[in-house]
């Protein structure tokens, strides 16, 4: 019986070309995976921004509605400023002719004034701020203000209270942006909305703004959410000044 000679072949190693091809394939797969991970992260990030925007908007609307529920009328209205009058007494409780005594003067110690201001930050975004009087810091001569629709009077009063440390200001919402029109033009600032051009007939207050997510590294806008809130003043009053 003839014995067959068995030859054992050692496995060959990769050639240089095969190694290069393997490296190229590995690099391509890694790039694809990295791209998928980046896209997933970006998508997740934008979803988080949308969710946060919804919560922020709900918080603003709730706060604004709460304030307007106690507001009897506006005393000042501009695109970046509104002054709400929240009386500590109702017309029915007041004395005088047809309840007009309630309109004679405003009691600052009772917190009857609330300013809403849109203020630009150093980074170009805007904050919606609320300012109220600090009653314990008022002097005797500061206790009352008089009714008027003169915006300059209210601006002067606010500046005086603020400079004297008699005004507390805090944010309702921060880092908002101006809205964008259909043609792509961006407004100069977010703006407050009013039910009428006239203070004496304004029965609603709102705010129009955008929440923007930007890619700072590439200087591009990734997402823009336009927001418009409009809340009614449920029990508007007209003071004697408005009947003339």
SERO-4910 file (N, C-alpha, C, O; in steps of 0.05 Angstrom, whole numbers):
BEGIN
 pado doro    nc1    nc2    nc3   cac1   cac2   cac3    cc1    cc2    cc3    oc1    oc2    oc3
  Unk    A     17    -23      0      0      0      0     18     24      0     36     28     16
  Unk    A     11     40    -19     28     65    -21     18     85     -1     -6     90      2
  Unk    A     37     97     11     30    119     30     28    145     16     47    154      2
  Unk    A      6    158     20      3    185      8     18    205     24     18    206     49
  Unk    A     32    222     10     46    243     23     28    268     27     19    280      8
  Unk    A     23    274     52      6    297     58     23    322     62     42    322     77
  Unk    A     15    342     47     29    368     49     13    388     65    -10    394     57
  Unk    A     24    398     86     10    419    101     19    447     91     43    453     89
  Unk    A     -1    464     86      5    491     76     -1    511     99    -23    512    110
  Unk    A     19    526    106     15    547    126     -3    569    114      2    578     91
  Unk    A    -23    579    129    -39    601    119    -23    626    113     -4    633    127
  Unk    A    -30    638     91    -15    662     83    -25    686     99    -48    687    108
  Unk    A     -8    706    103    -16    731    116    -29    750     95    -28    743     71
  Unk    A    -40    772    104    -51    792     85    -29    805     69     -8    811     79
  Unk    A    -36    809     44    -17    824     27    -22    854     34    -41    861     47
  Unk    A     -4    871     24     -7    899     29    -32    911     18    -46    927     30
  Unk    A    -39    901     -7    -64    911    -20    -88    903     -3   -107    919      1
  Unk    A    -88    878      6   -111    868     22   -114    884     48   -136    890     57
  Unk    A    -91    890     60    -91    906     85   -102    934     80   -117    945     96
  Unk    A    -94    946     57   -104    973     51   -134    972     46   -148    990     55
  Unk    A   -143    952     31   -172    950     26   -188    946     52   -209    959     56
  Unk    A   -177    930     70   -190    925     95   -192    951    112   -212    957    124
  Unk    A   -170    966    111   -169    991    126   -189   1011    115   -202   1025    129
  Unk    A   -190   1012     88   -209   1030     75   -238   1023     82   -254   1041     88
  Unk    A   -244    998     81   -272    989     88   -278    996    117   -300   1006    123
  Unk    A   -259    991    134   -263    997    163   -268   1027    167   -285   1035    182
  Unk    A   -252   1044    152   -255   1073    155   -282   1082    144   -294   1100    156
  Unk    A   -291   1070    122   -317   1077    111   -340   1070    130   -358   1085    134
  Unk    A   -338   1046    142   -358   1037    161   -358   1056    186   -379   1063    196
  Unk    A   -334   1063    195   -332   1081    218   -344   1108    212   -358   1120    229
  Unk    A   -339   1118    188   -350   1144    180   -381   1143    179   -394   1162    187
  Unk    A   -391   1121    168   -420   1117    167   -432   1116    194   -453   1129    200
  Unk    A   -420   1102    212   -430   1099    240   -428   1127    253   -447   1135    267
  Unk    A   -406   1141    249   -403   1167    262   -425   1186    251   -436   1202    267
  Unk    A   -430   1185    225   -451   1202    214   -478   1196    225   -494   1214    231
  Unk    A   -484   1170    228   -510   1162    240   -512   1171    269   -533   1181    277
  Unk    A   -491   1168    284   -491   1177    312   -495   1207    314   -510   1217    330
  Unk    A   -481   1222    296   -483   1251    295   -511   1260    288   -523   1278    301
  Unk    A   -523   1246    268   -550   1253    260   -570   1247    282   -589   1262    287
  Unk    A   -566   1224    295   -583   1217    317   -581   1237    340   -601   1245    352
  Unk    A   -556   1245    346   -552   1264    368   -565   1291    361   -578   1303    378
  Unk    A   -562   1300    336   -574   1325    327   -604   1324    328   -617   1342    337
  Unk    A   -615   1301    319   -644   1298    320   -655   1298    348   -675   1311    354
  Unk    A   -640   1284    366   -648   1283    394   -647   1311    406   -664   1319    422
  Unk    A   -625   1326    399   -622   1353    410   -645   1371    401   -655   1386    418
  Unk    A   -653   1370    376   -674   1386    366   -701   1379    379   -717   1396    384
  Unk    A   -705   1353    383   -729   1344    397   -730   1356    426   -751   1364    435
  Unk    A   -706   1356    439   -705   1367    466   -711   1397    465   -724   1407    483
  Unk    A   -701   1411    444   -706   1440    442   -736   1445    438   -747   1463    450
  Unk    A   -748   1429    421   -777   1432    416   -793   1427    442   -811   1443    448
  Unk    A   -786   1407    456   -799   1401    482   -796   1424    502   -815   1432    515
  Unk    A   -771   1434    503   -766   1457    521   -781   1482    513   -791   1497    529
  Unk    A   -783   1486    486   -798   1509    476   -828   1508    484   -840   1528    491
  Unk    A   -839   1484    482   -867   1480    489   -871   1486    519   -890   1500    527
  Unk    A   -853   1477    536   -855   1481    565   -851   1511    571   -866   1522    588
  Unk    A   -832   1524    558   -827   1553    563   -852   1569    554   -860   1587    568
  Unk    A   -863   1562    531   -886   1577    521   -910   1573    540   -925   1592    546
  Unk    A   -914   1548    550   -936   1543    569   -932   1559    594   -951   1569    606
  Unk    A   -907   1561    604   -901   1576    628   -907   1606    624   -919   1619    642
  Unk    A   -899   1617    601   -905   1645    595   -935   1650    594   -945   1669    606
  Unk    A   -949   1633    580   -978   1636    576   -992   1635    603  -1010   1650    609
  Unk    A   -983   1616    620   -996   1613    646   -991   1638    663  -1009   1647    677
  Unk    A   -966   1648    663   -959   1671    679   -974   1696    669   -985   1711    685
  Unk    A   -975   1700    643   -988   1723    631  -1018   1722    637  -1030   1742    645
  Unk    A  -1030   1698    634  -1059   1695    640  -1065   1701    669  -1086   1713    675
  Unk    A  -1047   1692    687  -1051   1697    715  -1051   1727    721  -1067   1737    737
  Unk    A  -1032   1742    709  -1030   1770    714  -1054   1785    702  -1066   1803    715
  Unk    A  -1062   1777    678  -1084   1791    665  -1111   1786    678  -1129   1802    676
  Unk    A  -1112   1763    692  -1137   1757    706  -1143   1778    728  -1166   1783    735
  Unk    A  -1121   1790    738  -1124   1811    759  -1121   1839    748  -1124   1859    763
  Unk    A  -1116   1841    722  -1112   1867    709  -1139   1880    702  -1156   1867    690
  Unk    A  -1142   1905    709  -1167   1919    701  -1164   1935    675  -1183   1939    660
  Unk    A  -1139   1944    670  -1134   1958    644  -1104   1963    642  -1089   1959    660
  Unk    A  -1096   1972    618  -1069   1980    613  -1066   2010    617  -1085   2025    611
  Unk    A  -1043   2018    627  -1037   2047    629  -1016   2056    609  -1014   2080    604
  Unk    A  -1001   2037    598   -981   2044    578   -977   2019    560   -976   1997    570
  Unk    A   -974   2024    535   -969   2002    516   -950   2010    494   -956   2030    479
  Unk    A   -929   1996    491   -909   1999    469   -901   1972    460   -907   1952    473
  Unk    A   -886   1970    438   -878   1944    428   -860   1929    447   -859   1904    446
  Unk    A   -845   1943    464   -827   1930    482   -834   1935    512   -819   1928    529
  Unk    A   -857   1948    517   -865   1954    544   -895   1955    547   -909   1966    530
  Unk    A   -905   1943    569   -933   1946    577   -934   1951    607   -918   1940    622
  Unk    A   -953   1967    615   -957   1973    643   -986   1964    650  -1005   1975    640
  Unk    A   -987   1944    668  -1013   1934    677  -1022   1947    703  -1006   1952    721
  Unk    A  -1048   1952    705  -1059   1962    730  -1075   1940    743  -1095   1930    732
  Unk    A  -1066   1932    767  -1079   1911    782  -1089   1923    808  -1075   1923    828
  Unk    A  -1114   1934    808  -1123   1948    832  -1127   1931    856  -1134   1907    853
  Unk    A  -1124   1942    879  -1128   1928    904  -1157   1930    913  -1165   1917    933
  Unk    A  -1173   1946    899  -1202   1948    905  -1218   1947    879  -1207   1954    858
  Unk    A  -1243   1939    881  -1260   1938    857  -1277   1963    856  -1278   1978    876
  Unk    A  -1289   1968    834  -1306   1992    831  -1329   1991    851  -1337   2012    862
  Unk    A  -1340   1967    855  -1363   1964    873  -1356   1971    902  -1372   1981    917
  Unk    A  -1330   1966    909  -1322   1971    937  -1314   2000    942  -1312   2009    965
  Unk    A  -1310   2015    920  -1300   2042    923  -1323   2062    929  -1346   2056    923
  Unk    A  -1316   2084    940  -1336   2105    945  -1333   2127    924  -1315   2126    907
  Unk    A  -1352   2146    924  -1350   2167    905  -1371   2165    884  -1387   2146    884
  Unk    A  -1371   2182    864  -1391   2183    843  -1385   2160    823  -1364   2160    810
  Unk    A  -1405   2142    821  -1403   2120    802  -1377   2104    805  -1367   2093    785
  Unk    A  -1367   2103    829  -1343   2087    834  -1318   2100    824  -1297   2086    822
  Unk    A  -1318   2125    817  -1294   2138    805  -1272   2142    825  -1249   2147    818
  Unk    A  -1278   2140    851  -1257   2143    871  -1235   2122    869  -1212   2127    876
  Unk    A  -1242   2099    858  -1222   2077    854  -1202   2086    833  -1180   2074    832
  Unk    A  -1208   2106    817  -1190   2114    796  -1175   2140    803  -1159   2149    787
  Unk    A  -1179   2150    827  -1166   2175    834  -1136   2173    834  -1122   2191    824
  Unk    A  -1126   2152    846  -1097   2148    847  -1091   2119    850  -1108   2102    857
  Unk    A  -1066   2112    845  -1056   2084    846  -1039   2080    871  -1021   2096    876
  Unk    A  -1045   2060    886  -1030   2054    910  -1007   2036    904  -1010   2012    899
  Unk    A   -983   2048    904   -959   2032    897   -952   2012    919   -941   1991    913
  Unk    A   -959   2018    944   -952   2000    966   -969   1974    964   -961   1953    975
  Unk    A   -991   1975    949  -1008   1951    946  -1001   1935    921  -1015   1916    914
  Unk    A   -979   1943    908   -970   1928    884   -990   1930    861   -994   1910    847
  Unk    A  -1001   1953    856  -1021   1957    835  -1009   1961    807  -1024   1962    788
  Unk    A   -983   1963    805   -970   1966    779   -951   1943    773   -936   1934    790
  Unk    A   -953   1933    749   -934   1912    739   -925   1920    711   -941   1924    693
  Unk    A   -898   1923    708   -887   1929    682   -878   1903    668   -866   1886    681
  Unk    A   -883   1901    643   -872   1880    626   -854   1893    606   -862   1911    592
  Unk    A   -829   1883    604   -809   1895    586   -794   1874    571   -787   1853    582
  Unk    A   -790   1879    545   -772   1863    529   -745   1877    528   -743   1900    519
  Unk    A   -725   1863    539   -698   1875    542   -678   1858    527   -677   1834    529
  Unk    A   -661   1872    511   -641   1858    495   -616   1851    512   -607   1868    528
  Unk    A   -606   1827    509   -582   1818    523   -557   1823    507   -559   1830    483
  Unk    A   -534   1820    519   -509   1825    505   -505   1806    482   -491   1813    463
  Unk    A   -516   1782    483   -512   1762    461   -532   1766    438   -532   1749    420
  Unk    A   -548   1786    439   -567   1792    418   -594   1779    421   -613   1785    406
  Unk    A   -598   1762    441   -624   1751    447   -639   1770    466   -628   1790    475
  Unk    A   -664   1763    471   -681   1781    487   -693   1767    511   -696   1742    511
  Unk    A   -699   1782    532   -712   1771    556   -738   1786    560   -739   1811    557
  Unk    A   -759   1771    568   -784   1784    576   -783   1786    606   -783   1766    620
  Unk    A   -782   1812    616   -778   1817    644   -804   1828    657   -820   1840    643
  Unk    A   -807   1823    682   -829   1834    697   -818   1850    721   -800   1841    735
  Unk    A   -829   1874    726   -820   1891    747   -844   1898    765   -865   1906    756
  Unk    A   -839   1896    791   -860   1903    811   -847   1920    833   -823   1920    837
  Unk    A   -863   1936    846   -854   1954    867   -848   1939    893   -863   1922    901
  Unk    A   -826   1946    905   -819   1935    932   -831   1954    953   -820   1975    958
  Unk    A   -853   1946    964   -869   1963    982   -853   1973   1006   -855   1997   1013
  Unk    A   -837   1956   1018   -822   1964   1042   -801   1985   1037   -791   1997   1056
  Unk    A   -793   1989   1012   -773   2009   1006   -784   2036    999   -769   2055    993
  Unk    A   -811   2038    999   -823   2063    991   -822   2084   1014   -826   2077   1037
  Unk    A   -817   2108   1006   -819   2130   1025   -848   2141   1024   -863   2134   1007
  Unk    A   -855   2159   1043   -882   2169   1044   -890   2183   1018   -913   2181   1010
  Unk    A   -871   2197   1006   -877   2212    981   -880   2193    957   -887   2202    935
  Unk    A   -873   2168    961   -874   2149    938   -899   2131    938   -901   2114    920
  Unk    A   -916   2135    957   -938   2115    960   -959   2115    938   -971   2094    934
  Unk    A   -962   2137    924   -984   2138    905   -974   2150    878   -956   2165    876
  Unk    A   -988   2141    857   -984   2152    830  -1012   2160    820  -1032   2150    829
  Unk    A  -1013   2178    800  -1038   2188    790  -1044   2177    763  -1026   2171    747
  Unk    A  -1069   2173    757  -1077   2161    731  -1071   2180    708  -1076   2204    709
  Unk    A  -1060   2169    688  -1054   2184    663  -1048   2164    641  -1040   2141    646
  Unk    A  -1052   2172    617  -1044   2155    594  -1018   2166    581  -1011   2158    559
  Unk    A  -1004   2183    596   -979   2195    586   -956   2175    591   -949   2171    614
  Unk    A   -946   2164    569   -924   2144    571   -899   2156    585   -885   2141    599
  Unk    A   -894   2181    580   -870   2194    591   -872   2195    622   -852   2191    636
  Unk    A   -896   2200    632   -900   2200    661   -893   2173    673   -880   2172    694
  Unk    A   -903   2151    661   -898   2125    671   -868   2116    669   -858   2103    686
  Unk    A   -856   2125    647   -827   2119    643   -811   2133    665   -792   2122    676
  Unk    A   -818   2158    671   -804   2173    691   -808   2160    719   -789   2158    734
  Unk    A   -832   2152    724   -838   2139    750   -822   2113    753   -810   2107    773
  Unk    A   -821   2097    731   -807   2072    732   -777   2076    737   -765   2063    753
  Unk    A   -766   2096    722   -737   2102    725   -731   2111    753   -710   2103    765
  Unk    A   -748   2127    765   -744   2137    792   -745   2114    812   -729   2113    831
  Unk    A   -765   2096    809   -767   2073    827   -743   2055    825   -732   2045    845
  Unk    A   -734   2050    800   -712   2032    795   -686   2044    807   -670   2029    820
  Unk    A   -681   2069    802   -656   2081    811   -655   2083    842   -634   2083    854
  Unk    A   -679   2084    854   -680   2085    883   -682   2058    897   -686   2057    921
  Unk    A   -678   2037    882   -679   2010    893   -707   2002    903   -709   1987    922
  Unk    A   -727   2013    890   -755   2008    898   -770   1990    878   -794   1987    879
  Unk    A   -755   1978    860   -767   1962    839   -752   1935    838   -728   1934    837
  Unk    A   -767   1913    837   -756   1887    834   -762   1877    806   -785   1876    797
  Unk    A   -741   1868    792   -744   1859    764   -734   1830    762   -712   1824    772
  Unk    A   -749   1813    749   -740   1786    745   -751   1776    718   -770   1786    707
  Unk    A   -738   1755    707   -746   1746    680   -770   1727    680   -773   1710    698
  Unk    A   -788   1731    661   -809   1712    656   -799   1691    636   -805   1667    640
  Unk    A   -784   1699    616   -771   1681    598   -745   1694    587   -745   1718    583
  Unk    A   -725   1678    583   -699   1688    573   -692   1676    546   -702   1656    538
  Unk    A   -673   1690    533   -661   1680    508   -681   1674    486   -681   1653    474
  Unk    A   -699   1693    481   -717   1691    459   -707   1709    436   -690   1726    441
  Unk    A   -718   1705    412   -709   1720    389   -732   1733    374   -755   1726    379
  Unk    A   -726   1752    357   -747   1765    340   -758   1744    321   -745   1725    314
  Unk    A   -782   1749    312   -795   1732    293   -785   1737    265   -773   1757    259
  Unk    A   -791   1718    247   -783   1720    219   -808   1721    201   -826   1705    205
  Unk    A   -808   1740    182   -831   1742    164   -830   1721    142   -810   1706    140
  Unk    A   -850   1720    126   -852   1700    105   -829   1703     85   -819   1683     74
  Unk    A   -820   1728     80   -799   1732     61   -771   1728     73   -751   1733     59
  Unk    A   -770   1719     98   -744   1713    110   -733   1736    126   -711   1733    138
  Unk    A   -745   1759    126   -735   1782    140   -740   1779    170   -763   1772    179
  Unk    A   -720   1783    186   -722   1780    215   -727   1808    228   -714   1827    221
  Unk    A   -747   1809    246   -754   1834    259   -731   1844    276   -712   1829    283
  Unk    A   -732   1869    284   -711   1881    301   -713   1870    329   -692   1868    343
  Unk    A   -736   1862    338   -740   1853    366   -766   1837    368   -783   1840    351
  Unk    A   -768   1820    388   -794   1809    394   -813   1832    401   -803   1854    406
  Unk    A   -839   1827    402   -856   1849    408   -880   1841    425   -889   1818    424
  Unk    A   -890   1860    441   -914   1856    456   -938   1862    437   -936   1879    420
  Unk    A   -960   1848    442   -984   1851    425  -1006   1862    442  -1009   1856    466
  Unk    A  -1023   1879    430  -1045   1891    444  -1070   1889    427  -1069   1890    403
  Unk    A  -1093   1887    441  -1118   1884    427  -1127   1909    412  -1145   1907    395
  Unk    A  -1115   1932    418  -1122   1956    404  -1098   1975    404  -1080   1972    420
  Unk    A  -1098   1994    386  -1077   2014    385  -1080   2035    407  -1061   2049    413
  Unk    A  -1104   2036    419  -1109   2055    440  -1110   2042    467  -1122   2022    471
  Unk    A  -1096   2055    486  -1094   2044    514  -1122   2040    525  -1128   2020    538
  Unk    A  -1140   2060    521  -1166   2059    533  -1184   2037    523  -1205   2031    535
  Unk    A  -1178   2025    500  -1195   2004    489  -1180   1978    485  -1189   1961    470
  Unk    A  -1157   1975    499  -1142   1950    497  -1153   1929    517  -1153   1934    541
  Unk    A  -1162   1907    507  -1173   1886    525  -1157   1860    523  -1166   1840    533
  Unk    A  -1134   1861    511  -1117   1836    511  -1088   1844    508  -1081   1865    497
  Unk    A  -1071   1827    518  -1042   1831    517  -1029   1805    509  -1038   1783    518
  Unk    A  -1009   1806    492   -995   1782    484   -966   1788    478   -956   1810    482
  Unk    A   -952   1767    468   -924   1771    461   -918   1753    437   -928   1730    435
  Unk    A   -901   1763    418   -894   1749    394   -863   1747    394   -849   1767    395
  Unk    A   -853   1722    392   -824   1718    393   -817   1691    379   -835   1677    370
  Unk    A   -792   1685    378   -782   1660    366   -762   1647    385   -748   1661    399
  Unk    A   -762   1621    385   -741   1605    399   -723   1593    377   -733   1578    360
  Unk    A   -698   1600    378   -679   1592    356   -657   1574    367   -645   1580    388
  Unk    A   -652   1552    353   -630   1534    359   -609   1538    337   -615   1533    314
  Unk    A   -586   1547    344   -565   1553    324   -541   1536    327   -534   1527    349
  Unk    A   -527   1531    305   -501   1517    305   -480   1539    305   -473   1550    284
  Unk    A   -470   1545    329   -452   1568    332   -426   1563    316   -414   1583    306
  Unk    A   -417   1539    315   -391   1533    302   -393   1539    272   -374   1549    260
  Unk    A   -416   1532    259   -419   1536    231   -435   1561    224   -440   1567    201
  Unk    A   -444   1575    245   -459   1599    242   -484   1595    224   -489   1610    206
  Unk    A   -499   1574    231   -524   1569    216   -547   1564    236   -542   1556    259
  Unk    A   -571   1570    227   -594   1566    243   -605   1538    238   -612   1532    216
  Unk    A   -606   1522    259   -615   1494    256   -646   1492    258   -658   1475    245
  Unk    A   -657   1508    276   -686   1505    280   -697   1532    290   -684   1546    306
  Unk    A   -721   1539    281   -734   1563    290   -764   1557    296   -778   1545    280
  Unk    A   -772   1564    320   -800   1560    328   -812   1588    333   -804   1602    351
  Unk    A   -832   1595    317   -846   1620    320   -869   1617    341   -884   1598    339
  Unk    A   -871   1636    359   -891   1634    380   -907   1660    381   -896   1682    379
  Unk    A   -933   1657    384   -951   1681    387   -971   1674    410   -986   1655    407
  Unk    A   -970   1690    430   -988   1686    453  -1006   1711    455   -996   1733    454
  Unk    A  -1031   1707    459  -1050   1730    462  -1070   1723    484  -1086   1704    481
  Unk    A  -1070   1738    506  -1087   1732    528  -1106   1756    533  -1098   1779    531
  Unk    A  -1131   1750    540  -1151   1771    544  -1150   1782    572  -1143   1768    591
  Unk    A  -1157   1808    574  -1163   1820    600  -1192   1815    606  -1209   1826    592
  Unk    A  -1199   1797    625  -1227   1788    627  -1247   1809    637  -1270   1809    630
  Unk    A  -1237   1829    654  -1255   1848    665  -1244   1877    661  -1237   1890    681
  Unk    A  -1242   1886    636  -1230   1912    631  -1247   1935    642  -1272   1934    641
  Unk    A  -1234   1955    652  -1247   1980    662  -1237   2004    646  -1216   2003    634
  Unk    A  -1253   2025    646  -1244   2050    634  -1245   2071    656  -1265   2076    668
  Unk    A  -1221   2083    661  -1221   2104    681  -1231   2130    669  -1232   2132    644
  Unk    A  -1237   2151    685  -1249   2175    675  -1233   2188    652  -1245   2201    635
  Unk    A  -1207   2185    652  -1191   2197    631  -1199   2187    604  -1198   2202    584
  Unk    A  -1208   2162    603  -1215   2150    577  -1243   2157    567  -1250   2151    544
  Unk    A  -1258   2170    584  -1286   2177    575  -1287   2204    562  -1308   2212    552
  Unk    A  -1265   2219    562  -1265   2245    550  -1262   2244    520  -1261   2265    507
***
